[in-house]
Amino acid sequence: MKTFSPNAEEAKAERDWWVVDATGQTLGRLASRIAAVLRGKHKPTFTPHLDAGDFVIVTNCDKIHVTGDKLDSVRYYRHSRFPGGLKSRTMREQLDRFPDRVIFEAVKGMMPKTRLGRAQMKKLRIYTTDEHPHAAQLPKPLSF
């Protein structure tokens, strides 16, 4: 018997939608589990060179938990591409203004830094509240 290797069409046909409630979850542990689902590592047909992962919806992203003094020591940087245009925020400030970007950046850091990783990140949806517009896809709750 030969080893089964799915092609791109077969991998796209088996995509599911999962919903994760981030209330009280630790940021790093949540991000690593989300990254594994986005890549498709939870499936027995995982193939590293194909986008075989599932869609993930994260709700209540402003209610995540971080340990230690990360709220004040972790900084998020951005640059305007003009001289002297480097700006930074602490995690506490970022959670107050844009809580979805905290989870996005944590998951992005755990994904491959290639075209495939960027394509897999497009399957991540993050919302601040319990409501999301993806009820038609019948997402299943993802438990850890």
Rosetta blueprint (number, residue, H / E / L):
1 M L
2 K L
3 T L
4 F L
5 S L
6 P L
7 N L
8 A H
9 E H
10 E H
11 A H
12 K H
13 A H
14 E L
15 R L
16 D L
17 W E
18 W E
19 V E
20 V E
21 D E
22 A L
23 T L
24 G L
25 Q L
26 T E
27 L H
28 G H
29 R H
30 L H
31 A H
32 S H
33 R H
34 I H
35 A H
36 A H
37 V H
38 L H
39 R H
40 G L
41 K L
42 H L
43 K L
44 P L
45 T L
46 F L
47 T L
48 P L
49 H L
50 L L
51 D L
52 A L
53 G L
54 D L
55 F E
56 V E
57 I E
58 V E
59 T E
60 N L
61 C H
62 D H
63 K H
64 I L
65 H E
66 V L
67 T L
68 G L
69 D L
70 K H
71 L H
72 D H
73 S H
74 V L
75 R E
76 Y E
77 Y E
78 R E
79 H E
80 S L
81 R L
82 F L
83 P L
84 G L
85 G L
86 L E
87 K E
88 S E
89 R E
90 T E
91 M H
92 R H
93 E H
94 Q H
95 L H
96 D H
97 R H
98 F L
99 P H
100 D H
101 R H
102 V H
103 I H
104 F H
105 E H
106 A H
107 V H
108 K H
109 G L
110 M L
111 M L
112 P L
113 K L
114 T L
115 R H
116 L H
117 G H
118 R H
119 A H
120 Q H
121 M H
122 K L
123 K L
124 L E
125 R E
126 I E
127 Y L
128 T L
129 T L
130 D L
131 E L
132 H L
133 P L
134 H L
135 A H
136 A H
137 Q H
138 L L
139 P L
140 K E
141 P E
142 L L
143 S L
144 F L
